[in-house]
Amino acid sequence: MARGSMSNSLDMDGSRAASSASGKMSTAGVDLAVAYSGGRDSTALLHATLLAARDAGLQVHALHVHHGLSAHADEWLAHCTSQCERWHRAGLPVTLHHERLSLKPRRGQSVEALARDARYAALARMAHAAGATIVLLAHHRRDQAETFLLQALRGAGAEGQAAMPRGVERDGISWLRPWLEQPREAIEAYLRRRRLRFIDDDSNDDPRFARNRLRLEVWPALVAAFPQAEASLADAARRAQQTIDATKAAAAAEPMPERLDIAAWARRPPSESRLLLRHWLKARLGRAPSAALVERLCGEIGVGRDPARWPVGAGDARELRRYRGELRLEVVPLAKPPAVEATLGLHRAGRFPVPGWGGTLVATRVKQGGIATEQLAALSLRARSGGEQFQLGPQRPPRSLKKQYQALGVPEWQRDGPLLYAADGALLMVPGLGVDARAQAAPGVAQLALRWEPGAQEPRQPPQ
């Protein structure tokens, strides 16, 4: 492609980006933002977006992050300020916003990862403050190819190799990469044609950073040997993303079950089963699982049929357990039941921690299937002693707790907890089985359903 036609292509893509953004905006005057470092890529994207936004009647917010990691950071901010002022005087609809960071990497901490996370957080804060729900990012095809290669070298799975998505919703913002399929040569041609000035980040020449080593030492040799490497690797990333999207769409079409059928999971192709497991874990944990946890489970949950368990993360009072061919997420009991009785009086619905038993009794108002509130005023909590009989339903005979547990497939760790007795000695509730049918109140009577939750406190979930 000739230089002129490449830069014209970017003009068109800038117009499409602004037009697409305007179509997503509400009539309340929400504006468009561009992440603007002052480098070649973001300079070209911001300029092309401004030209298109001027014709579309949009306002553009240029978002600059001052990381404080380079001795030239003040100069870069001054350049971006001066450039935006010149564009504004020329009639382009731009407003510059900037935020200064004070990053102090700890020993052994990745400066790249720290700066990236802090940059996106700062961009989100500035976008929200400006009222912009769309932020354009200037990543291009070579960035995509490099990211795919780095992720593959780090042993990442399909989600990692999908590299950067063209668009993603996060923090209440649409992050869009309109030039992700454009070669870097097109951006350089655009800059020359428009005679745009930009800055060069000296950290891009620092070989301590993995991307820089790839870009400076590996990439030239790779392209010399395989001229189509950039396009081929970017295509591979796009195909990985398409596979992930298709799998997620199929998984989202049906609710994630509370328990994962291991045999059905294992029959899926490896790439599909890994993504399904990740999706199931995210739904159950309330956060994205670590790559290490996913890889470990993929290699272990289908091996053998005996009960097994896996921790889900430091500080999380839950663990994954395999039982009867299913994978479950369970709260880890914090204490074993004592061998002494305890008493408790219930008069309302709520959560009632039971000291010494390492759990909580949960009472919920129901219209049927519960226990009359008058029977709950004086409860006795006791450990199993043997010989107890439990009735599952009105027309079913009482059977031993062991047989009932086995019939319902209640795992061993869900059987710990106190048996609840009324003042007259009648068995009311058994952990893992529920309310005894003989103790259920008649319809129309004020009643509460009881449930035992192991663990002295709610599981603490790490921040997302």
Secondary structure by P-SEA (a helix, b strand, c coil): ccaaaaaaaaaaaaaaaaaaaaaaccccccbbbbbccccaaaaaaaaaaaaaaaaabbbbbbbbbccccccaaaaaaaaaaaaaaaaaaaccbbbbbbbbbbccccccccaaaaaaaaaaaaaaaaaaaacccbbbbbccaaaaaaaaaaaaaaccccccccccccccccccbbbbbccccccaaaaaaaaaaabbbbbbcccccccccaaaaaacccaaaaaaaccaaaaaaaaaaaaaaaaaaaaaaaaaccccccccaaaaaaaccaaaaaaaaaaaaaaaacccccaaaaaaaaacccccccbbbbbccccccbbbbbcccbbbbbcccccccccbbbbbbbccbbbbbbccccbbbbbbbbcccccccccccbbbbbccccbbbbbcccccccccaaaaaaaacccccccbbbbbbcccccccccccccccccccccccccbbbbbbbccccccccccc
